[in-house]
Amino acid sequence: MDSFKDVFKNVSAYVGRMTPSQVMLLLGAVAGTIVGVVFLVGWLHNVTYARLYSNLEEGEAGEVVAYLTDNKVPYKLEDGGRSVEVPSEQVYKTRIALATQGLPRNGTVGYSIFDQNNLGMTDFLQNLNFRRALEGELTKTITQLSEVQAARVHIVIPKDRLFREDKKEATASVLLKLRGRASLSKQQIAGISHLVASSVEGLSPANITIVDYDGNMLSGGQQSDPLAGLSNSQLEVRQNVEQYLENKAQTMLDGVLGPGKSIVRLTADLNFQQVEKSSETYDPNSPSVRSEERTKTNNASNDKNQPPSESTNQENSETVVTNYELNKTVEHIVNAIGTIDRLSIAVMVDGTYSVPGAGGAEGGERTYQPRTQDELDKLGAIVKSAVGYNSQRNDQVDVFNVPFDRKELQIEQEQLDTMYQRDFYWDIAKKVGLILLAILAFFYIKRKAKKLFSSLGSLLPAPRPVEESNELVAIQEEAVKPLPVEKRKPRLTDQMQLTAKERPDEVARVIKTLMVE
């Protein structure tokens, strides 16, 4: 206790000899050290958790938690107890340990179910396991999509029948849980249907139903006929064509007239009929030889009453048979789908506005001036070139010059200008106010700091006299000796101080005059 008292006395004496500013620095250093130690300890004991398993059933989560508790592995439960988190450095180690225990038990079953040797299994159980494995593998494949969080697949494979009329087709249903507000496009839904149909023998996309967790029908049987599927998207194709051609014409007019000076509307008549035509054409004017047959005969007659030395009569003949073939042309033509039969374009163009007065100064009333027919013809030619006008299709382009009603736009513009000016001045006022507030806060804090230091100095005990040796006193006296004051010439500041002491009233009036100016 005596040693503790001595240490306390020495510390008190040391603090007593310090100035108020040194005391404040010491207190700040001690407080900063304490905060740093607390932060370091908290950082060392901070544990980062990572996801071990998610979407667990209650039974699975209970078994996993029981194993973690028995092995003293820290964990946290999230997502209403369906997700388990452990320290990030123990995730993979814990997963391997749980896998050796067969946990989680009720995961998605795949073809791994056949890795077990089950002797004496009946055909019914074999077929049931095969269907479960197929459903599990399809579930794993579907959940690979980024938009799908979970999936369930159910397949119905009918038994083989003796007669064809008694045979039933295979069917399937898919239940999807999407992530957040994600949605599947028509192409993705069709892809899932064809994926399931290609994995099951005898299953067609028309017999697959896809439903989400909210019960919405995503696919109530896909059309197997490509032409029937095309008929469902004819309106979408037509809208895309019209929008594409409208944008082409509108961008060109905006570049010539300016934005908001014209409106383009287009109607496209598309031909979605698919026609296959085969034709054979014969040309009778240019026949060609198909085959030719030549036959030669030689007939010789001898007179027996005449001697052999005399001449003999001989007859030679030749028969030619020629078969001709007419030239034939065979054509098989398939017309394209979605060709343009006719275009109808309507264009509205605003006129020009002038402001009376010298140089068109602002403030006068605007007057509307219609465009000339020459300008309208040029604009019509621009639109025709942009959309691919074809007179053989009876395309129609009409350009009208009408004044646009811009009263609402003017009112909105005035409101926006007023809001902009108000926000501009308010922003300036806020900045000036912040600057003034910062200046006032600086002087206030400075004044309070002086009072605080003076009060701390008055509260601290006065330094106690310490008996020192003669040598130490001599050293202190030598160190405390005042330095010789160097003589220097009076400066401007010295003169100002002297004037302020002798004539304070005049100096105060000068300062007031400077502040007013």
Summary of the structure (lengths in Angstrom):
residues: 517
radius of gyration: 51.4
end to end distance: 69.8
largest distance: 191.8
contacts: 1151
relative contact order: 0.06
helix: 48%
strand: 23%
